[in-house]
Amino acid sequence: MSDFDDLTSESILSDIREKTKEPPMYKVLMHNDDYTTMDFVVSVLMSIFNKSTFDAEQIMMRIHKEGIAVCGIYTYEIAETKVNEVHNLARHNGFPLKSTFEKV
């Protein structure tokens, strides 16, 4: 390979790195309510957010005490999907559990 090819390759890679940006991130929040059981919240955190039992219980207590807690941080599409999954699972089980997401 010639020196020209090396310079061109490096130049192209440098341009790509400069133009490539990390996607914006969004935090998924879960809100407290007076009807959804603590056990159900722990179950949702474990199944949808892949939290360990310990982490799920800690987040659930934060939701219970503070009224809201972060469940995870994701790209827009994944955050939106997680919120929809929470709402669908909650409604299917008869709970009004609310989840939202906002830009970090």
Secondary structure, 3 states (H helix, E strand, C coil): CCHHHHHHHHHHHHHHHHHCCCCCEEEEEEECCCCCCHHHHHHHHHHHCCCCHHHHHHHHHHHHHHCEEEEEEEEHHHHHHHHHHHHHHHHHCCCCCEEEEEEC
